[in-house]
Amino acid sequence: MLQGMSNLLYHRFLWTGIALIVVLQLPHMVTYLTHAYRKSVIKKEVKLKILNGLNDNEISHLTFHKDDIKKLLRWEHDREFEYKKMMYDIVKTEKKKATPSHTIVGRMWKNPFFMLK
């Protein structure tokens, strides 16, 4: 009789512990999954908007010296970077050889994704 009772208590504590862990982790998991979903939706919207074309008032024109690109920009990948805590997607890049500083002129669209980081 005591053997069965201690086995029952063991399983009760075990399942109570598992339930407690799940309940405590559930808000974190929901927050992470919501964030990941919103991130993927925004990435798809940005890609679609770039492919369909952008108005000139939606584009930021930024010019960087060749040496400043490595210092000022933090690259996510070859078509997206962070500059002054704002994320930018590269829409068009022009290399102007007429200037001695080899300035790179890029047409970037402000990415709303920075709000989710």
Beta strands, then each sheet from edge to edge (+ up, - down):
strand 1: 59-64
strand 2: 74-77
strand 3: 80-83
strand 4: 86-95
strand 5: 104-110
sheet 1: 1+ 5- 4+ 3- 2+
end
